[in-house]
Amino acid sequence: MNIYDKKSIHCSKCDRFIGEIDCDAIVILPKCGKCANPMPEGDDKVQYIVGKFNKNPSSLVPVDQVIA
């Protein structure tokens, strides 16, 4: 086997190049990072980031109930 026995892999949703694998390998519906774990837009992004790094999701305070 040499370095030319590779095939390129593209995302099944957005057709973005992901990488190269061996020609005899089989990948079903490959996804890039953005399609596999999409980040929400706008105001939802804050809750997503806090929920991603917070180990206890029950301690989250909704944005509209924050005490000023």
C-alpha positions in Angstrom: 0.0 0.0 0.0 1.4 3.4 -0.9 0.3 7.0 -0.1 -1.8 7.2 -3.3 -4.2 4.5 -2.1 -6.5 7.1 -0.5 -9.8 8.6 -1.3 -11.1 12.0 -0.2 -14.2 12.2 2.1 -16.7 15.1 1.8 -19.6 15.9 4.2 -22.9 14.3 3.2 -24.8 17.5 4.0 -22.7 20.5 2.9 -20.2 18.7 0.6 -17.2 20.2 2.6 -13.9 18.4 2.3 -13.2 16.4 5.6 -10.1 14.4 4.8 -8.6 11.3 3.2 -9.0 7.6 4.1 -7.9 4.3 2.7 -9.6 3.2 -0.5 -10.9 0.0 1.0 -12.5 1.8 4.0 -16.3 2.4 4.0 -17.9 5.5 5.6 -21.6 5.9 5.6 -22.9 9.5 5.7 -19.8 11.3 6.8 -20.4 14.7 8.5 -18.1 17.7 9.1 -17.8 19.4 12.5 -20.4 22.1 11.7 -23.0 19.6 10.5 -22.3 17.0 13.2 -22.6 19.6 16.1 -24.2 22.8 14.8 -24.1 25.9 17.0 -27.4 27.8 17.2 -27.6 31.4 16.0 -28.5 34.6 18.0 -29.8 34.5 21.6 -29.8 30.7 21.8 -26.0 30.7 21.5 -25.6 31.9 25.1 -27.7 29.1 26.5 -25.9 26.6 24.3 -22.5 27.6 25.5 -23.4 27.7 29.1 -25.1 24.3 28.9 -22.1 22.9 27.1 -19.6 23.8 29.8 -21.9 23.6 32.9 -21.9 20.1 34.5 -25.2 20.7 36.3 -27.8 21.8 33.8 -30.5 22.1 36.5 -28.7 25.1 37.9 -29.2 27.2 34.7 -31.2 30.4 35.1 -33.3 31.3 32.1 -32.3 34.6 30.5 -35.7 36.3 31.0 -35.7 35.4 34.8 -32.4 37.0 35.8 -32.7 39.1 38.9 -31.4 42.6 38.2 
